[in-house]
Amino acid sequence: RLHAGKFYALPQSPQQYKQLLMVGGVERYFQIARCFRDEDLRADRQPEFTQLDVEMSFVDQEDILRLTEDLAIALAQAHGGRRIASIPFPRLTYAEAMERYGSDKPDLRFGLLLTDVTDAVRDSEFRVFTSVVASGGQVKGIRVPGGASYTRRETDELTRFVTQRGAKGLVPLAITAEGLRSPLTKSLPREKLDQMIDRLAGQVGDLLMFVADQPDVVATALGELRLEVGRRLGLLDPGVLAFAWVTEMPAFEWNAERGRYQAKHHQFTAPLDQDIPCLDSDPLSVRAKQYDLVGNGYELAGGSIRIHRRELQARIFQLIGIDDQDAAEMFGHLLEAFEYGTPPHGGIAWGLDRWVMLFAGESVIRDVIAFPKTQSGVEPMTGTPSSIRSDELRDLHIAVTEMEAERALDAT
């Protein structure tokens, strides 16, 4: 921004706008904002979406969760036309959600939890399991009620389902009246198999399915398999709204390509107070004051408590590879504002389109948005995005390289 002959830096992200409003004395506010998402599209995601953004000063996480939950209940009762599964909403930490459901937006309308059997197979002779465990991986399984009657073709379909999601394979264990049917029976003694069956609460007629891999692969593959089994068994009751809170997200992740840590959410999210001492020694163990409201397998709202102390913000910048000079150039206005007594503050953003999709009983967000984009990002009615003339690019000081042009052409 140019003013009085001088250039002034504008905030680099919406989070900075919010923080500067708090610094400026705006105690609380809400806005309905049109946003753009530069991410891969899927059934519940469009590049453009509408967000209800709520920000407040002098609040903690509990204040925001309580306010949001009260509003969500009121809306669901007024417009959902369905039963709310549990009030108050259950609360899961991120670690608990991933451990039990393999997802940070779990669908709680049914059970079939992921169950860890790593310790039961660690010393077995089944090399598929023992080699994974020896390399730091894990073995988990889920129970499919009545699945022992599945045909070979059906179990092969489920095996392909998990391999398409990164797993190396799927090991079945069918419990029938005649006995056990599984490749495991050749390598594991009956007492080990019974231990695994007991762990998953298996009954005669059930099918137990196991995946062995690194924890993130197991979570993704089995989490998606759990949803697929739930759909096949008709367990996703359309008459139920199962809300839950997911909290204590990881604050950082390792970017192998860049060789440094990066913020999992954004660099202005406050870490849990008790985890601050781990910023230097074990950043990946640090949890954030971040929270998501999920419902029926969708992330419906999410937010965080922001950092409001300069020394902590500067420490986070250093951790993610932003030195003092870069921090001053990019975020100097924010760091300076912290010197004037920024209040503790935080907020939450609601994805309004997803709420409409949920209440309308739709499974594809395009069905509730005017002029939606296709999976490749094209708007069919007007054919956008369209080509830009060279003089228009020149006026904007933008150059399109041959490689970028080819990639854009492939996408459309």
C-alpha positions as CSV (number, residue, x, y, z in Angstrom):
1,R,0.0,0.0,0.0
2,L,1.4,3.4,-1.0
3,H,0.6,6.3,1.3
4,A,2.4,9.7,1.7
5,G,5.2,8.5,-0.5
6,K,6.0,5.5,1.6
7,F,5.2,1.8,1.1
8,Y,3.4,0.0,3.9
9,A,3.2,-3.8,4.1
10,L,-0.3,-5.3,4.0
11,P,-1.0,-8.4,6.2
12,Q,0.2,-11.6,4.5
13,S,-2.9,-13.7,5.5
14,P,-6.4,-13.5,6.9
15,Q,-5.1,-14.6,10.3
16,Q,-3.0,-11.4,10.5
17,Y,-6.1,-9.2,9.7
18,K,-7.9,-10.9,12.6
19,Q,-5.0,-10.4,15.0
20,L,-4.6,-6.7,14.0
21,L,-8.3,-6.2,14.6
22,M,-7.9,-7.6,18.1
23,V,-4.9,-5.3,18.6
24,G,-6.9,-2.4,17.4
25,G,-9.5,-2.8,20.1
26,V,-12.2,-4.7,18.2
27,E,-13.4,-6.9,21.1
28,R,-15.4,-9.3,19.0
29,Y,-16.8,-9.5,15.5
30,F,-18.2,-11.9,12.8
31,Q,-18.0,-11.7,9.1
32,I,-19.4,-13.7,6.2
33,A,-16.6,-14.1,3.8
34,R,-16.1,-15.6,0.3
35,C,-12.9,-17.6,0.2
36,F,-10.7,-19.4,-2.3
37,R,-9.2,-22.8,-1.5
38,D,-6.0,-23.8,-3.4
39,E,-6.4,-27.5,-2.7
40,D,-7.4,-30.7,-4.5
41,L,-11.2,-30.9,-5.0
42,R,-13.4,-33.6,-3.6
43,A,-17.0,-34.3,-3.0
44,D,-17.3,-31.9,0.0
45,R,-14.8,-29.2,-1.3
46,Q,-15.0,-26.5,-3.9
47,P,-12.4,-23.9,-4.8
48,E,-14.7,-21.1,-3.8
49,F,-16.7,-21.3,-0.6
50,T,-18.5,-19.2,2.0
51,Q,-17.3,-18.9,5.5
52,L,-18.8,-17.5,8.7
53,D,-15.9,-16.2,10.7
54,V,-16.1,-15.4,14.4
55,E,-13.3,-13.8,16.4
56,M,-13.2,-12.7,20.0
57,S,-10.8,-11.2,22.5
58,F,-10.2,-12.3,26.1
59,V,-11.5,-15.9,25.5
60,D,-10.1,-19.3,25.9
61,Q,-10.8,-22.5,23.9
62,E,-13.7,-23.5,26.2
63,D,-15.6,-20.2,25.5
64,I,-15.4,-20.8,21.8
65,L,-16.4,-24.4,22.0
66,R,-19.4,-23.7,24.2
67,L,-20.7,-20.8,22.0
68,T,-20.2,-22.8,18.8
69,E,-21.9,-25.9,20.2
70,D,-24.9,-24.0,21.4
71,L,-25.4,-22.4,18.0
72,A,-24.9,-25.7,16.2
73,I,-27.5,-27.4,18.4
74,A,-30.0,-24.6,17.8
75,L,-29.4,-24.7,14.0
76,A,-29.6,-28.5,13.8
77,Q,-32.9,-28.6,15.8
78,A,-34.4,-25.8,13.7
79,H,-33.3,-26.9,10.3
80,G,-31.8,-30.4,10.4
81,G,-34.9,-32.4,10.8
82,R,-32.8,-35.2,12.3
83,R,-31.8,-36.5,15.7
84,I,-28.6,-35.3,17.3
85,A,-26.7,-38.3,18.4
86,S,-25.2,-36.9,21.6
87,I,-25.5,-33.6,23.6
88,P,-23.1,-32.3,24.8
89,F,-20.9,-33.2,21.8
90,P,-18.3,-35.9,22.4
91,R,-14.7,-34.6,22.5
92,L,-11.7,-36.4,21.1
93,T,-8.1,-35.4,20.9
94,Y,-6.5,-35.6,17.4
95,A,-4.5,-38.6,18.6
96,E,-7.6,-40.4,19.9
97,A,-9.5,-39.8,16.6
98,M,-6.6,-41.1,14.5
99,E,-6.1,-44.1,16.8
100,R,-9.8,-45.2,16.9
101,Y,-11.2,-44.0,13.5
102,G,-8.1,-43.4,11.3
103,S,-9.5,-39.9,10.5
104,D,-9.4,-36.4,12.0
105,K,-13.1,-36.0,11.0
106,P,-14.6,-39.3,12.2
107,D,-18.1,-40.4,11.4
108,L,-19.5,-41.4,14.8
109,R,-22.9,-42.7,13.6
110,F,-21.5,-46.2,13.9
111,G,-18.7,-48.1,15.7
112,L,-16.3,-50.6,14.1
113,L,-13.3,-49.0,15.7
114,L,-9.8,-49.6,14.6
115,T,-8.0,-52.0,17.0
116,D,-4.3,-52.3,17.5
117,V,-3.0,-55.9,17.7
118,T,0.7,-55.1,17.2
119,D,1.8,-56.6,20.5
120,A,-0.1,-59.9,19.8
121,V,1.7,-60.5,16.5
122,R,5.1,-59.0,17.3
123,D,6.7,-62.4,17.9
124,S,4.7,-64.4,15.4
125,E,6.0,-66.4,12.4
126,F,3.8,-64.4,10.0
127,R,6.5,-62.4,8.2
128,V,4.1,-59.9,6.7
129,F,3.3,-58.7,10.2
130,T,6.7,-59.2,11.9
131,S,8.7,-57.3,9.2
132,V,6.4,-54.3,9.5
133,V,6.6,-54.3,13.3
134,A,10.4,-54.5,13.2
135,S,10.5,-51.4,10.9
136,G,8.5,-49.4,13.4
137,G,5.1,-50.0,11.9
138,Q,1.9,-51.4,13.4
139,V,-0.9,-53.9,12.7
140,K,-4.5,-52.9,13.2
141,G,-7.8,-54.4,12.2
142,I,-11.5,-53.8,12.1
143,R,-14.5,-56.2,12.6
144,V,-17.1,-56.6,9.8
145,P,-20.3,-58.0,11.4
146,G,-21.6,-60.9,9.2
147,G,-18.6,-60.6,6.9
148,A,-17.6,-64.2,7.1
149,S,-20.1,-64.8,4.3
150,Y,-18.2,-62.6,1.9
151,T,-17.2,-64.2,-1.3
152,R,-13.6,-64.3,-2.6
153,R,-14.6,-61.6,-5.1
154,E,-15.8,-59.3,-2.3
155,T,-12.7,-59.7,-0.1
156,D,-10.6,-59.1,-3.2
157,E,-12.5,-55.9,-3.8
158,L,-11.8,-54.7,-0.3
159,T,-8.1,-55.6,-0.7
160,R,-8.0,-53.5,-3.9
161,F,-9.8,-50.7,-1.9
162,V,-7.0,-50.5,0.7
163,T,-4.1,-50.9,-1.8
164,Q,-5.5,-47.9,-3.7
165,R,-5.1,-45.9,-0.4
166,G,-1.5,-46.8,0.1
167,A,-1.6,-50.1,2.0
168,K,0.4,-53.1,0.7
169,G,-2.5,-55.5,1.3
170,L,-5.3,-56.8,3.5
171,V,-5.2,-59.9,5.7
172,P,-8.7,-61.4,6.3
173,L,-9.7,-63.7,9.2
174,A,-13.2,-65.2,8.9
175,I,-14.8,-66.7,12.0
176,T,-17.2,-69.5,10.9
177,A,-19.1,-72.2,12.7
178,E,-16.7,-74.7,11.1
179,G,-13.6,-72.8,12.3
180,L,-11.3,-70.1,11.2
181,R,-10.6,-69.3,7.6
182,S,-7.5,-67.2,7.0
183,P,-3.9,-67.3,5.7
184,L,-3.0,-66.5,9.4
185,T,-3.9,-70.0,10.5
186,K,-0.7,-71.4,8.9
187,S,1.6,-69.1,10.8
188,L,0.0,-68.2,14.1
189,P,-1.0,-70.6,16.9
190,R,-4.6,-70.8,17.9
191,E,-4.0,-68.9,21.2
192,K,-2.6,-65.9,19.2
193,L,-5.6,-66.0,16.9
194,D,-8.0,-66.1,19.8
195,Q,-6.2,-63.2,21.4
196,M,-6.7,-61.2,18.2
197,I,-10.3,-62.2,17.9
198,D,-10.9,-61.2,21.6
199,R,-9.3,-57.9,21.0
200,L,-11.7,-57.1,18.2
201,A,-14.7,-58.7,20.0
202,G,-15.2,-61.0,17.0
203,Q,-18.1,-63.4,16.9
204,V,-19.1,-66.4,14.8
205,G,-20.1,-65.0,11.4
206,D,-17.7,-62.0,11.5
207,L,-14.8,-61.1,9.3
208,L,-11.8,-59.5,10.8
209,M,-9.5,-57.5,8.4
210,F,-6.0,-56.4,9.2
211,V,-3.6,-53.9,7.7
212,A,0.1,-53.8,8.5
213,D,2.1,-50.7,7.6
214,Q,3.4,-47.4,9.0
215,P,0.9,-45.7,11.3
216,D,-0.1,-43.0,8.8
217,V,-0.8,-45.6,6.0
218,V,-2.7,-47.8,8.4
219,A,-4.8,-44.9,9.6
220,T,-5.7,-43.8,6.0
221,A,-6.4,-47.3,4.6
222,L,-8.3,-48.7,7.6
223,G,-10.1,-45.4,8.2
224,E,-11.4,-45.3,4.6
225,L,-12.2,-49.1,4.8
226,R,-14.2,-48.5,7.9
227,L,-16.4,-46.0,6.1
228,E,-16.8,-48.3,3.1
229,V,-17.9,-51.1,5.3
230,G,-20.3,-48.8,7.1
231,R,-21.8,-47.8,3.8
232,R,-22.1,-51.5,2.7
233,L,-23.8,-52.5,5.9
234,G,-26.1,-49.5,5.9
235,L,-24.7,-48.1,9.2
236,L,-24.6,-44.5,8.1
237,D,-28.0,-43.5,9.4
238,P,-29.3,-40.5,7.4
239,G,-31.6,-39.6,10.2
240,V,-28.8,-38.9,12.7
241,L,-26.4,-36.0,13.1
242,A,-23.4,-37.2,15.0
243,F,-21.3,-34.1,16.0
244,A,-18.0,-34.2,17.9
245,W,-15.1,-31.9,18.7
246,V,-11.5,-32.9,17.7
247,T,-8.9,-31.0,19.7
248,E,-5.1,-30.8,20.3
249,M,-3.9,-31.0,16.7
250,P,-0.2,-31.4,16.0
251,A,1.3,-27.9,15.8
252,F,4.1,-28.8,13.3
253,E,5.0,-31.2,10.7
254,W,8.3,-32.0,8.9
255,N,8.7,-30.9,5.3
256,A,11.2,-33.3,3.8
257,E,11.4,-31.4,0.5
258,R,12.5,-28.2,2.2
259,G,14.3,-29.9,5.1
260,R,12.6,-28.0,7.9
261,Y,9.5,-27.8,10.1
262,Q,6.4,-26.1,9.0
263,A,3.2,-25.1,10.8
264,K,0.5,-27.8,10.5
265,H,-2.3,-25.2,10.6
266,H,-0.7,-21.8,10.5
267,Q,2.2,-20.1,12.2
268,F,-0.1,-17.9,14.4
269,T,-1.8,-20.8,16.2
270,A,-0.8,-21.0,19.9
271,P,0.7,-24.2,21.2
272,L,-0.6,-25.8,24.4
273,D,1.1,-24.2,27.3
274,Q,2.4,-27.4,28.7
275,D,4.0,-28.2,25.3
276,I,6.0,-25.0,24.9
277,P,9.1,-26.4,26.6
278,C,9.2,-29.0,23.7
279,L,9.5,-26.4,21.0
280,D,13.3,-26.8,20.9
281,S,13.7,-30.4,21.9
282,D,10.8,-32.2,20.1
283,P,8.7,-29.9,17.9
284,L,6.6,-32.8,16.4
285,S,5.2,-33.6,19.9
286,V,3.9,-30.0,20.3
287,R,0.1,-29.8,20.2
288,A,-1.8,-26.7,19.2
289,K,-4.8,-24.9,20.7
290,Q,-6.7,-25.8,17.6
291,Y,-10.2,-27.4,17.4
292,D,-12.5,-28.7,14.7
293,L,-16.2,-29.4,14.9
294,V,-17.0,-32.5,12.8
295,G,-20.3,-34.0,11.9
296,N,-21.2,-37.2,10.0
297,G,-17.6,-37.4,8.7
298,Y,-17.3,-33.8,7.6
299,E,-15.3,-31.0,9.0
300,L,-17.9,-28.3,9.6
301,A,-16.0,-25.6,11.5
302,G,-12.5,-25.1,12.7
303,G,-10.4,-22.5,14.5
304,S,-7.7,-21.8,17.1
305,I,-6.5,-19.7,19.9
306,R,-3.9,-17.2,18.5
307,I,-0.4,-16.3,19.7
308,H,-0.5,-12.9,21.4
309,R,3.0,-12.6,22.9
310,R,5.8,-11.4,20.7
311,E,8.6,-13.6,22.2
312,L,6.5,-16.7,21.5
313,Q,5.6,-15.6,18.0
314,A,9.3,-14.9,17.2
315,R,10.3,-18.3,18.6
316,I,7.8,-20.0,16.3
317,F,9.1,-18.1,13.3
318,Q,12.6,-19.3,14.1
319,L,11.4,-22.9,14.4
320,I,9.8,-22.9,10.9
321,G,12.9,-21.2,9.3
322,I,11.9,-17.6,9.2
323,D,14.8,-15.6,10.5
324,D,14.6,-12.2,12.2
325,Q,15.2,-10.3,9.0
326,D,12.5,-12.1,7.1
327,A,10.1,-11.9,10.1
328,A,10.6,-8.1,10.2
329,E,10.0,-7.8,6.5
330,M,6.9,-10.0,6.3
331,F,5.4,-9.7,9.8
332,G,7.0,-6.6,11.3
333,H,3.7,-4.8,11.6
334,L,2.3,-7.7,13.6
335,L,5.3,-8.1,15.9
336,E,5.3,-4.4,16.6
337,A,1.6,-4.5,17.4
338,F,2.3,-7.2,20.0
339,E,4.3,-4.6,21.9
340,Y,1.2,-2.7,22.7
341,G,-0.5,-5.4,24.7
342,T,-2.4,-7.7,22.3
343,P,-5.2,-9.4,24.2
344,P,-5.6,-13.2,24.3
345,H,-7.9,-14.0,21.3
346,G,-9.2,-16.7,19.1
347,G,-12.0,-17.7,16.9
348,I,-13.7,-20.3,14.6
349,A,-14.8,-20.4,11.0
350,W,-17.9,-22.2,9.8
351,G,-18.0,-23.7,6.3
352,L,-21.6,-22.5,5.4
353,D,-21.8,-24.6,2.2
354,R,-21.0,-27.8,4.1
355,W,-23.7,-27.0,6.7
356,V,-26.2,-26.5,3.9
357,M,-25.1,-29.8,2.3
358,L,-25.4,-31.6,5.6
359,F,-28.9,-30.2,6.4
360,A,-30.1,-30.8,2.8
361,G,-29.0,-34.5,3.1
362,E,-26.7,-34.2,0.1
363,S,-23.3,-35.9,-0.3
364,V,-21.8,-33.6,-2.9
365,I,-21.3,-29.9,-2.2
366,R,-21.7,-29.0,-5.8
367,D,-25.4,-29.7,-5.4
368,V,-25.9,-26.8,-3.0
369,I,-23.7,-24.2,-4.6
370,A,-24.7,-21.9,-7.5
371,F,-22.3,-22.1,-10.5
372,P,-20.2,-24.9,-9.0
373,K,-16.9,-26.0,-10.5
374,T,-16.1,-29.4,-11.9
375,Q,-13.5,-31.7,-10.5
376,S,-10.9,-30.0,-12.8
377,G,-11.9,-26.5,-11.6
378,V,-13.9,-25.5,-14.7
379,E,-17.3,-23.6,-14.4
380,P,-19.4,-25.3,-17.2
381,M,-21.8,-22.4,-17.8
382,T,-19.2,-19.8,-18.7
383,G,-16.3,-22.0,-19.5
384,T,-14.0,-20.3,-17.0
385,P,-11.1,-20.2,-16.4
386,S,-10.5,-18.8,-19.9
387,S,-7.4,-17.7,-21.7
388,I,-5.8,-14.3,-20.9
389,R,-4.5,-12.1,-23.6
390,S,-0.8,-11.2,-23.6
391,D,-1.5,-7.5,-23.1
392,E,-3.6,-8.3,-20.0
393,L,-0.8,-10.4,-18.6
394,R,1.7,-7.6,-19.4
395,D,-0.4,-5.0,-17.6
396,L,-0.4,-7.3,-14.5
397,H,3.3,-8.1,-14.8
398,I,2.6,-11.8,-15.0
399,A,4.4,-14.2,-17.3
400,V,3.1,-17.7,-18.2
401,T,5.9,-20.2,-19.0
402,E,5.5,-23.0,-21.5
403,M,5.5,-25.6,-18.8
404,E,2.8,-23.8,-16.8
405,A,0.7,-23.3,-19.9
406,E,0.9,-27.1,-20.7
407,R,-0.1,-27.9,-17.1
408,A,-3.1,-25.6,-17.2
409,L,-4.2,-27.1,-20.5
410,D,-3.9,-30.6,-19.1
411,A,-6.0,-29.6,-16.1
412,T,-8.9,-28.4,-18.3
